[in-house]
Amino acid sequence: MKSFIMFFMFVTLLFSSGNNYSTRSNWLMQVDTDDEKFRAIQNQLRGFDTAMVEVGYRYDAMKQALKVKNYELAIYHLEKIKVSIENGYIRRPARKEASQNFFLNASYKEFQYALTQKNTAQIADKFNDVRNSCNACHADQKVEFIVIE
């Protein structure tokens, strides 16, 4: 009974507080001109670094899928990595050439093929190539302190 009363009081307080959550905020609608709105959206999307956050997440998820030999899941995450990188270099065109040269046109395709063949030894070898190409790209782009393991 005590828990119910506490819950009821919490809900009452929550709904009587005016609901000033960020989900109700009209931060973008309060921007005056379309150009300023697009600039605000662009600032929220940021650059290649946000793409790399997703790539890092997908890389780790792919690595876990490989541990349990769930190659379909690994392929899924690999494809999402490609999409993230491509979206990233739309926002930062200067990253396009390195992304393609070090990863998309080389180790990505070879690793993808190894996954479709479900050859464990080849997958391990090509996954190492993927990791090495990531680190080589980071070095090329002057962020060699970002080391993928």
LINZIDA-V811282 format. One record per pair of residues at least 4 apart in sequence whose ideal C-beta (glycine too) atoms are under 6 Angstrom apart, sorted by the first residue. I is the first residue (numbers start at 0). J is the second residue. If there is no record, write none. Layout:
I_J, I_J
//
This chain:
11_15, 18_23, 25_29, 27_36, 30_35, 30_36, 30_39, 31_35, 45_49, 46_90, 46_91, 47_87, 47_91, 47_94, 50_83, 50_86, 50_87, 53_83, 54_58, 54_80, 54_83, 57_76, 57_79, 57_80, 60_76, 61_73, 61_76, 61_77, 64_69, 64_72, 64_73, 65_73, 70_114, 70_117, 73_114, 74_114, 77_111, 84_98, 88_94, 88_95, 88_98, 94_98, 96_100, 97_101, 97_136, 97_139, 97_140, 98_102, 98_103, 99_103, 99_104, 101_132, 101_135, 101_136, 102_106, 102_107, 102_132, 103_107, 106_110, 106_128, 106_129, 106_132, 109_125, 110_125, 110_129, 113_121, 113_122, 113_125, 130_147, 133_147, 134_147, 137_142, 137_143, 137_145, 138_143
//
